[in-house]
Structure formats: structure tokens, C-alpha cells
Amino acid sequence: WLGELHPAQQQALELPQAPILAELALDPLLESTVPSYREVSKFPPAIRDVAVVVAAELPAARVLDEIANAVASIPAAGVVKNVRLFDEYRGKGLENKEKSLAFRLWMQDTGRTLSDADAAEAVQGIVGWLAEKTGARLRAGG
């Protein structure tokens, strides 16, 4: 809360002006984390679209979580800075109990331009991780 001292209290304390008083809860402020600095890259991103086939009942959020786990765990995949789901497909070319999820991966390094081989290694690592953790497979033919 924030407020001005009551005039009767101001008079009793013989204050020339009414002070402004405030009460703050410090615990939430002390518990908050300080944002950390992340260098902005001067180098262009490598962008790759990856479509994987998974069980129809597997939530896309679970696949996104596993991609994040792969990025945190696989050194080559550490260049992935952003991932977005842009398509979910069910139908021709897939079994009834399957769906295809397509993700766009933005990869970038702060020290150099990534090569096609760097991007391919990151994608391979992520697809391998997804295969192991969710049973996903790379979708053939786009």
C-alpha cells in the first residue's frame, strides 16, 4: 500500500509536512531472478523444416518438450535457438493411428556462420532423440 500520513498523526509528531508511507512485500522481490545477458548473433540463422511421424494420440506439446530436451542435451543441437510447430497432418500416406508434425528450427551461432553440415548434424541429433523418446520417424517425401 501507499499513502500519506493522517493529518492528526502529522500534528502529533510535529511534522512540517505529511510524509508519504509505503509497505512493500520484499520476499517476492528478493526471490525473483535477475535476467541474464545473451549475446545477439551477428551471423545469419540457418532455418530448417523437419516433419516427423508420431502416434496420433501423442500431443504436439510433448514433442516440443522433447525437442527442447534434445537441444539441452546434445551439443550439436545447442545451436537451435527457436522451434515452432507449423503443421499437423493426418491423412493420405499415413496410417490411421499416425500424424505428421512439422517444425521450423532456427539455428544460429554467435561466433560463426553455420554450415549446412552443422545444421544437418543438429537436425539428425534431434530426430534421433525424438525416435528414442517418442518413437517418431522422419517423414519421407515432405
Backbone bond lengths (Angstrom), bond angles and torsions (degrees), N, CA, C in turn:
res aa  C-N    CA-C-N  psi(-1)  N-CA   C-N-CA  omega(-1)  CA-C   N-CA-C  phi
1 W - - - 1.444 - - 1.508 109.27 -
2 L 1.308 115.33 164.19 1.457 122.51 -178.35 1.519 106.94 -145.68
3 G 1.337 116.34 135.51 1.456 117.52 179.79 1.514 112.84 -171.52
4 E 1.315 114.58 171.48 1.458 122.41 179.27 1.527 108.50 -97.14
5 L 1.333 116.56 141.65 1.466 121.63 179.55 1.533 109.86 -61.47
6 H 1.336 115.91 139.64 1.468 121.66 -179.27 1.534 109.13 -59.12
7 P 1.350 117.21 139.92 1.477 119.97 -179.04 1.527 113.91 -55.76
8 A 1.327 118.36 -33.72 1.469 120.42 179.30 1.527 110.11 -65.39
9 Q 1.322 117.66 -40.72 1.464 121.46 178.18 1.529 110.57 -68.73
10 Q 1.317 116.58 -37.60 1.462 120.87 177.70 1.525 109.96 -60.64
11 Q 1.328 116.27 -44.27 1.457 121.50 -179.97 1.525 110.67 -66.44
12 A 1.334 117.26 -42.76 1.464 121.27 -179.00 1.523 111.00 -63.46
13 L 1.317 117.11 -34.18 1.467 121.34 179.89 1.527 112.33 -89.47
14 E 1.344 116.12 0.46 1.463 122.77 179.62 1.525 111.71 54.54
15 L 1.329 115.16 47.42 1.467 120.44 178.39 1.522 109.39 -93.53
16 P 1.345 118.21 135.44 1.468 120.03 -178.45 1.534 112.58 -68.35
17 Q 1.338 116.86 -29.24 1.467 121.45 178.38 1.521 108.58 -135.89
18 A 1.320 115.55 153.57 1.465 119.79 178.88 1.529 108.98 -76.09
19 P 1.339 117.24 122.26 1.465 118.97 178.81 1.535 111.16 -75.71
20 I 1.299 114.70 155.17 1.462 121.67 174.95 1.524 106.62 -94.07
21 L 1.327 116.33 129.88 1.459 121.87 -178.12 1.527 109.57 -115.94
22 A 1.327 115.39 149.82 1.467 120.06 178.19 1.519 109.27 -145.97
23 E 1.315 115.30 150.87 1.459 121.10 174.20 1.526 106.98 -123.60
24 L 1.316 115.09 127.29 1.462 120.62 -179.65 1.517 109.98 -120.09
25 A 1.305 116.28 141.06 1.465 121.38 171.93 1.528 106.34 -87.30
26 L 1.324 117.19 106.96 1.460 121.08 -175.42 1.523 113.64 -78.55
27 D 1.322 118.11 -28.74 1.468 120.22 -176.85 1.527 112.92 -53.54
28 P 1.329 119.69 -49.66 1.468 118.17 179.08 1.529 112.95 -61.35
29 L 1.324 116.93 -34.89 1.464 120.06 178.90 1.523 111.55 -68.85
30 L 1.329 116.24 -39.82 1.461 120.18 -178.99 1.524 112.12 -73.23
31 E 1.330 117.14 -27.68 1.459 121.09 -178.95 1.524 112.72 -81.37
32 S 1.320 118.31 -18.61 1.465 120.16 -177.28 1.525 110.31 -70.33
33 T 1.316 114.65 149.25 1.459 119.89 -179.07 1.523 110.08 -91.62
34 V 1.295 114.55 149.31 1.454 121.13 177.85 1.528 107.62 -85.03
35 P 1.322 118.11 131.11 1.465 119.16 178.93 1.527 110.75 -59.69
36 S 1.314 115.41 142.56 1.460 118.96 179.42 1.525 109.84 -100.76
37 Y 1.296 115.13 150.74 1.460 121.97 -179.12 1.518 110.15 -78.18
38 R 1.323 115.92 133.30 1.460 121.34 172.92 1.518 107.41 -124.64
39 E 1.309 115.02 124.94 1.454 120.30 -178.27 1.526 110.82 -63.68
40 V 1.317 115.59 137.54 1.460 121.45 176.05 1.523 107.40 -87.76
41 S 1.318 115.72 131.31 1.456 120.24 -177.18 1.524 111.83 -74.88
42 K 1.322 115.35 142.46 1.461 122.46 174.33 1.523 110.19 -91.52
43 F 1.319 115.98 -4.33 1.459 121.36 -173.67 1.527 110.61 -103.17
44 P 1.332 116.72 150.13 1.469 119.70 -176.71 1.522 112.23 -69.85
45 P 1.331 116.12 151.45 1.467 118.89 177.15 1.527 110.90 -78.56
46 A 1.317 114.96 154.01 1.463 121.78 168.72 1.522 104.98 -102.77
47 I 1.307 116.67 126.04 1.464 121.09 -176.78 1.519 108.74 -115.10
48 R 1.334 115.37 128.92 1.464 120.90 179.70 1.521 108.82 -131.98
49 D 1.325 115.04 141.09 1.459 121.67 172.76 1.515 108.08 -101.95
50 V 1.326 115.79 131.63 1.462 121.87 -177.79 1.523 108.24 -129.38
51 A 1.336 116.17 125.45 1.465 120.92 176.90 1.519 108.58 -112.88
52 V 1.325 115.54 128.70 1.464 121.00 178.72 1.523 109.23 -122.62
53 V 1.323 114.95 148.89 1.458 121.89 176.86 1.521 107.61 -100.78
54 V 1.326 115.40 128.83 1.467 121.69 -179.07 1.527 109.03 -134.74
55 A 1.313 115.95 171.02 1.462 121.18 174.93 1.529 109.08 -62.43
56 A 1.323 116.38 139.53 1.469 121.67 -176.00 1.528 112.74 -58.20
57 E 1.336 116.82 -31.41 1.471 118.62 -177.37 1.530 113.18 -83.03
58 L 1.327 118.17 -6.74 1.467 121.15 -179.49 1.531 109.42 -75.51
59 P 1.331 118.15 120.86 1.468 120.08 -180.00 1.531 111.68 -66.75
60 A 1.312 115.74 142.13 1.466 120.78 177.44 1.530 110.41 -60.26
61 A 1.326 117.39 -32.86 1.470 120.99 178.97 1.522 111.34 -61.06
62 R 1.317 117.11 -36.20 1.474 120.59 178.15 1.522 110.03 -65.33
63 V 1.336 116.72 -40.81 1.469 120.57 178.56 1.529 109.48 -65.27
64 L 1.322 117.34 -42.68 1.472 120.48 176.49 1.525 111.18 -60.17
65 D 1.326 117.00 -41.82 1.467 120.71 177.29 1.522 110.91 -61.18
66 E 1.319 116.83 -41.76 1.468 120.03 179.96 1.525 111.60 -69.33
67 I 1.326 117.43 -32.88 1.470 119.45 174.33 1.526 108.98 -63.60
68 A 1.324 117.17 -43.18 1.470 120.80 177.62 1.523 110.80 -61.37
69 N 1.327 117.54 -40.09 1.465 120.96 177.24 1.523 110.87 -63.89
70 A 1.328 116.90 -40.28 1.465 120.91 178.53 1.523 110.56 -63.62
71 V 1.328 116.56 -43.89 1.467 121.06 179.74 1.527 110.54 -60.73
72 A 1.331 116.62 -38.59 1.466 121.03 -179.79 1.523 112.40 -75.46
73 S 1.329 117.76 -24.24 1.466 121.25 -172.10 1.521 115.10 -104.22
74 I 1.305 118.03 -26.71 1.469 121.68 -175.38 1.523 108.54 -104.49
75 P 1.334 118.28 117.47 1.467 120.21 -177.46 1.532 114.09 -53.17
76 A 1.321 117.77 -43.96 1.467 120.48 -178.09 1.526 111.92 -64.74
77 A 1.325 117.27 -27.48 1.466 121.27 -178.99 1.526 111.93 -85.65
78 G 1.320 117.59 -5.00 1.459 121.48 -179.53 1.520 114.01 -63.81
79 V 1.333 117.34 -13.49 1.465 120.70 178.77 1.529 112.07 -79.78
80 V 1.336 117.28 -8.38 1.470 120.59 179.37 1.529 108.06 -74.31
81 K 1.316 115.73 120.93 1.467 121.42 -177.14 1.518 113.31 -105.20
82 N 1.339 116.58 -22.42 1.457 119.53 -177.40 1.521 109.00 -154.97
83 V 1.325 116.14 144.17 1.470 122.28 178.74 1.524 107.92 -137.28
84 R 1.322 116.04 133.57 1.463 120.88 176.88 1.524 109.72 -134.50
85 L 1.315 115.70 134.79 1.461 121.38 171.01 1.524 106.56 -78.50
86 F 1.343 117.45 125.71 1.455 118.12 179.37 1.523 113.84 -121.18
87 D 1.335 118.03 -6.30 1.461 118.69 178.99 1.522 110.87 -157.92
88 E 1.321 114.57 141.29 1.462 121.59 170.17 1.519 105.91 -128.27
89 Y 1.334 116.37 126.14 1.462 120.85 -175.85 1.516 110.16 -126.98
90 R 1.333 115.36 137.60 1.462 123.01 171.84 1.521 105.46 -135.53
91 G 1.308 115.56 135.02 1.464 116.86 177.85 1.508 112.64 147.65
92 K 1.321 115.01 -145.62 1.456 123.02 -174.32 1.533 111.10 -52.70
93 G 1.330 114.28 133.10 1.458 120.19 179.27 1.519 113.76 92.97
94 L 1.329 116.89 -7.65 1.463 121.39 179.41 1.524 109.42 -123.64
95 E 1.307 115.38 153.14 1.466 120.29 174.79 1.532 108.87 -69.18
96 N 1.329 116.71 161.43 1.471 121.01 -179.31 1.523 113.03 -59.05
97 K 1.314 116.92 -33.28 1.468 120.55 -176.48 1.527 112.04 -97.68
98 E 1.333 116.99 24.01 1.465 121.65 -179.52 1.526 110.47 -125.56
99 K 1.314 114.06 157.74 1.462 121.13 171.04 1.519 107.94 -143.59
100 S 1.308 115.64 159.26 1.454 121.68 177.47 1.523 108.05 -110.41
101 L 1.308 115.86 132.40 1.463 121.96 175.96 1.523 107.67 -115.97
102 A 1.323 116.73 128.55 1.463 120.85 179.74 1.527 109.32 -111.45
103 F 1.314 114.80 131.03 1.463 122.17 -177.55 1.521 109.86 -121.76
104 R 1.314 116.09 143.91 1.459 121.61 171.79 1.523 106.74 -103.68
105 L 1.332 115.36 126.30 1.466 122.35 -179.71 1.525 109.19 -109.25
106 W 1.321 116.79 126.94 1.456 122.06 173.02 1.524 107.20 -103.18
107 M 1.324 115.57 120.99 1.466 120.97 -178.90 1.522 108.66 -118.73
108 Q 1.331 115.17 139.31 1.454 119.34 -177.50 1.519 109.62 -158.65
109 D 1.320 115.56 146.05 1.458 122.08 177.05 1.520 107.35 -120.20
110 T 1.326 117.33 146.45 1.463 120.15 179.76 1.519 112.73 -84.42
111 G 1.343 116.90 -11.38 1.456 119.29 -176.02 1.512 115.99 -109.42
112 R 1.340 117.52 -11.82 1.467 119.23 -176.96 1.526 110.13 -166.50
113 T 1.319 114.53 165.51 1.458 120.42 173.63 1.522 108.09 -78.81
114 L 1.322 116.60 133.03 1.460 120.51 179.48 1.522 110.43 -75.35
115 S 1.313 115.81 140.43 1.464 120.96 175.97 1.525 109.26 -86.77
116 D 1.328 115.99 168.39 1.467 120.03 174.75 1.520 110.32 -60.10
117 A 1.330 116.55 -36.49 1.469 120.70 179.45 1.526 110.95 -64.84
118 D 1.336 117.32 -38.90 1.471 120.90 177.30 1.526 110.47 -62.19
119 A 1.327 115.90 -46.21 1.464 120.38 -179.89 1.525 110.56 -64.31
120 A 1.325 116.93 -42.82 1.468 120.78 179.81 1.522 111.09 -63.05
121 E 1.326 116.97 -39.27 1.466 120.60 179.39 1.532 110.84 -64.89
122 A 1.325 116.63 -40.41 1.467 120.48 177.85 1.526 110.35 -64.39
123 V 1.325 116.96 -44.97 1.467 121.09 179.82 1.523 110.41 -63.26
124 Q 1.332 117.06 -44.54 1.474 120.54 178.93 1.524 110.98 -59.55
125 G 1.321 116.58 -42.82 1.459 120.35 178.98 1.519 111.99 -61.34
126 I 1.320 116.21 -43.64 1.468 120.61 -179.41 1.523 110.86 -67.48
127 V 1.334 117.40 -44.66 1.468 120.58 -179.91 1.527 110.27 -63.33
128 G 1.330 117.30 -40.68 1.466 120.84 176.66 1.520 111.75 -62.13
129 W 1.310 116.25 -42.69 1.473 121.53 177.83 1.527 110.10 -61.09
130 L 1.339 116.34 -46.69 1.464 120.09 -179.89 1.522 111.64 -63.05
131 A 1.330 116.77 -37.72 1.469 120.41 178.35 1.522 110.11 -61.32
132 E 1.329 115.58 -43.09 1.467 120.68 -178.46 1.529 112.18 -70.35
133 K 1.325 117.12 -42.01 1.469 121.16 -172.78 1.529 114.20 -87.60
134 T 1.341 117.08 -28.92 1.471 119.10 -174.14 1.526 113.62 -127.54
135 G 1.326 117.17 -6.62 1.460 119.80 -176.20 1.519 112.94 79.47
136 A 1.321 117.75 13.18 1.465 121.71 -179.37 1.522 110.73 -68.47
137 R 1.334 114.90 154.21 1.466 120.28 172.11 1.521 107.64 -136.06
138 L 1.312 116.02 152.20 1.454 121.65 178.95 1.524 108.85 -64.87
139 R 1.304 117.20 133.70 1.465 120.66 179.84 1.520 109.03 -79.51
140 A 1.293 116.63 127.49 1.466 121.94 179.66 1.521 109.75 -85.30
141 G 1.318 115.30 145.17 1.459 120.10 173.77 1.514 115.00 76.00
142 G 1.341 117.68 25.81 1.451 120.36 171.75 1.475 113.93 93.18
